[in-house]
Amino acid sequence: MSTPKLCWGKKVSPAFRAEVIKLASDLGCNVNYLMACMAFESGRTFRPDVRNAAGSGATGLIQFMPSTAQALGTSTDALAKMSAVKQLEWVGLYFWNRRGKLKTLSDMYMAILWPAAVGKSEDYVLFDKADAKHPKRYIQNAGLDWNKDGKITKGEATRKVYKVFEEGMREENVA
């Protein structure tokens, strides 16, 4: 059996590649979609200690929020101290209840950014500038509002991740 060309595979160790391929198989998802999402979330570093620049406290391969890490039984500080391969176990725990449901790159990314949007159409509105109850949601994600209409849709939010996927699938980046 041949190993598939892995999106961003040249950025990670052989041990990481083997583990992420196994994880994607266990989750029933496309390994290249998982790699693209981790590349996007980690700024293409695949570092377990990378922190969100906006100060949210999010950390690691999929930018675990502190509350998410706590719900999984760990902390962002503990996640940051792990190797990338070890942190993949926590990535697996995070996605486990969505196994078999992450068939598109958009749904894989939504599982990270806004889980309520998994399975929704690409025009599903995630964040609305006019949402008086949650004004910060739009503000924190305004860079994703591609057409600048004050609403961020699932499709718009995933647009940059698709670009990272395409870049990661270039010959110079796959392994």
ChimeraX attribute file (.defattr): number of C-alpha atoms within 10 A of each C-alpha:
attribute: neighborCount
match mode: 1-to-1
recipient: residues
	/A:1	3
	/A:2	4
	/A:3	9
	/A:4	11
	/A:5	14
	/A:6	20
	/A:7	26
	/A:8	28
	/A:9	19
	/A:10	15
	/A:11	17
	/A:12	16
	/A:13	13
	/A:14	13
	/A:15	10
	/A:16	19
	/A:17	22
	/A:18	12
	/A:19	16
	/A:20	22
	/A:21	20
	/A:22	13
	/A:23	22
	/A:24	20
	/A:25	14
	/A:26	13
	/A:27	20
	/A:28	16
	/A:29	21
	/A:30	17
	/A:31	21
	/A:32	23
	/A:33	25
	/A:34	23
	/A:35	27
	/A:36	27
	/A:37	27
	/A:38	25
	/A:39	23
	/A:40	22
	/A:41	26
	/A:42	21
	/A:43	15
	/A:44	17
	/A:45	17
	/A:46	22
	/A:47	23
	/A:48	25
	/A:49	23
	/A:50	18
	/A:51	22
	/A:52	17
	/A:53	9
	/A:54	8
	/A:55	7
	/A:56	13
	/A:57	15
	/A:58	22
	/A:59	26
	/A:60	28
	/A:61	29
	/A:62	28
	/A:63	25
	/A:64	27
	/A:65	19
	/A:66	17
	/A:67	14
	/A:68	15
	/A:69	20
	/A:70	12
	/A:71	11
	/A:72	13
	/A:73	9
	/A:74	14
	/A:75	17
	/A:76	22
	/A:77	14
	/A:78	13
	/A:79	21
	/A:80	19
	/A:81	13
	/A:82	15
	/A:83	13
	/A:84	20
	/A:85	21
	/A:86	14
	/A:87	22
	/A:88	21
	/A:89	13
	/A:90	19
	/A:91	20
	/A:92	17
	/A:93	14
	/A:94	19
	/A:95	18
	/A:96	14
	/A:97	10
	/A:98	18
	/A:99	16
	/A:100	14
	/A:101	16
	/A:102	22
	/A:103	15
	/A:104	14
	/A:105	20
	/A:106	25
	/A:107	26
	/A:108	24
	/A:109	27
	/A:110	23
	/A:111	20
	/A:112	18
	/A:113	18
	/A:114	14
	/A:115	13
	/A:116	11
	/A:117	19
	/A:118	22
	/A:119	17
	/A:120	13
	/A:121	13
	/A:122	16
	/A:123	12
	/A:124	15
	/A:125	16
	/A:126	20
	/A:127	25
	/A:128	21
	/A:129	17
	/A:130	11
	/A:131	13
	/A:132	8
	/A:133	7
	/A:134	12
	/A:135	13
	/A:136	14
	/A:137	15
	/A:138	20
	/A:139	13
	/A:140	12
	/A:141	14
	/A:142	18
	/A:143	12
	/A:144	20
	/A:145	20
	/A:146	16
	/A:147	9
	/A:148	10
	/A:149	9
	/A:150	16
	/A:151	22
	/A:152	25
	/A:153	21
	/A:154	25
	/A:155	21
	/A:156	21
	/A:157	25
	/A:158	21
	/A:159	16
	/A:160	15
	/A:161	21
	/A:162	19
	/A:163	13
	/A:164	22
	/A:165	22
	/A:166	13
	/A:167	16
	/A:168	24
	/A:169	19
	/A:170	11
	/A:171	12
	/A:172	11
	/A:173	15
	/A:174	17
	/A:175	19
